[in-house]
Amino acid sequence: MLLFLDIDGTLLPFGSAGPYPEYEPVSCPPESAADHPLLTRIDPALGPRLTALGCELVWATTWMDDANTAVSPWLGLPSLPVVQWPDEEAPPALLHWKTRPLVAWAAGSPFVWIDDEITEADRAWVATHHAADALLHRVEHQYGLTDADFESVAEWLRTHGRTADG
């Protein structure tokens, strides 16, 4: 099962009025944090939790290759496939610009997409244009991925024939 993963607002929370916790790297070179000072907002414990979901993780982010050079090491993840965004005209009104490329990448396979910008328009479009199961899970950008988000995704995976310890 594919799991498309955004970074900004999903792993890297933003927009809160209060201060964010800051984390120390587990296996990441210190220069990565210097090059990307907001990395300290990403909890390195998310890496093992994402891996425990048992999905094929795919970066679906504007970070592009920086996701593998900065975020993967911070989370203790291997280099992951990265969705290359096509240059295309604006999507239909209300549809997120990632929706069509992610459905194309999935190529009929079931998938989970975790992002902070998913809307009902995206869910409706995927339901109409993608025959396989798909979970479009929206997280709150002020908090990023929470225990409740992991529980929701893990439950969906269990009910769709996958086990998840997440």
Number of C-alpha atoms within 10 A of each C-alpha: 19 17 24 24 20 21 22 18 20 24 27 20 21 18 12 10 7 7 9 15 9 12 14 15 20 14 13 18 12 12 10 16 17 11 10 12 10 13 22 18 18 26 20 24 14 19 19 13 16 20 16 14 21 18 18 15 22 17 22 24 21 16 16 15 17 13 21 18 15 19 26 19 20 28 23 18 18 13 16 14 16 20 19 15 14 9 6 8 7 9 12 9 8 11 18 16 17 19 18 17 16 18 21 12 14 19 13 14 15 17 23 22 23 23 26 22 17 19 15 11 15 19 16 11 15 20 14 9 12 17 13 14 14 24 18 20 18 18 21 17 20 17 17 22 24 14 9 10 17 19 14 15 21 20 16 17 23 14 10 13 9 14 16 20 15 20
